[in-house]
Amino acid sequence: MSLEGKIAFVSGASRPGGIGRATALTLAREGADVAVSGWGHFEGAQAVAEEIKQLGRNSIAVRMNVEDYEDVKRGIAEIKSNFGAVSILVNNAAQMGQFTTISKTSMDVWHKALYTTLFSAFHCIKATWEDMCANDWGRVVNITSVAGVMGGFGQTSYSSAKAGIIGLTKSVALEGARYNITSNAVLVGVAKTDAPLDDEVRQKLEKRILARRVAEPQEIADAISYAVSDKARYMTGAILNMLGGMDLFVF
């Protein structure tokens, strides 16, 4: 599934044990030049860029506030000036926020989750859209969550943002079809990232997963790699289920 000659951008790739990092490295191994971004953990994005360079691919880490459209435009322009126009976009940046009930959810928490998770995806799509259309080729992959399809107690902001990602994905697919741009989402349940997960909570979650384990970040990255490849050229507007059976009715 060669991505030779393609320029990819992965947002939210700064965490050392995250899906973004695994995705950026996987796309680089497939032949793409890969730009990554970071904000609160920018040194992590720089580390990923160095790893990509060691694989023999071009890479750059861009400090970018994905909540701010003007800053996203600046960052995408920086990538373009270094390598060329972005043709593969992976929107991975997200903000889970606080696990708190509706009555205790502050407006700041609500806005933060929406801006970091949903608005950021639209910002990146809008900033790369013109070049994808002009080049008559593009791949957009948005990362959504089980919380976006099943909801989550104490996760109204995060669940709403991730549900919005699904609608955004389908709308982009509809508009992109005439320009040979596909848009798909990868639906993630629980992955083994560096985000802390209480042992008791993890064990309860694993009981709901048919695979009886959480996903490895590489498994999610492999699904993303497929979605941006020519092997998936006929697939658009799809939601790739990477829940391990978590959404199935289990006694």
Buried (B, 14 or more C-beta within 10 A) or exposed (E): EEBEEBBBBBBBBBBEEBBBBBBBBBBBBBBBBBBBBBBEBBEBBBBBBEBBBEEEBBBBBBBBBBBBBEBBBBBBEBBBEBBBBBBBBBBBBBBBBBEBEEEEBEEEBBBBBBBBBBBBBBBBBEBBBEBBBEBEBBBBBBBBBBBBBEEBEBBBBBBBBBBBBBEBBBBBBEEBEEBBBBBBBBBBBBBBBEEEBEEEEBEEBBEBBEEEEBBBBBBBBBBBBBBBBEEBEEBBBBBBBBBBEBBEEEE
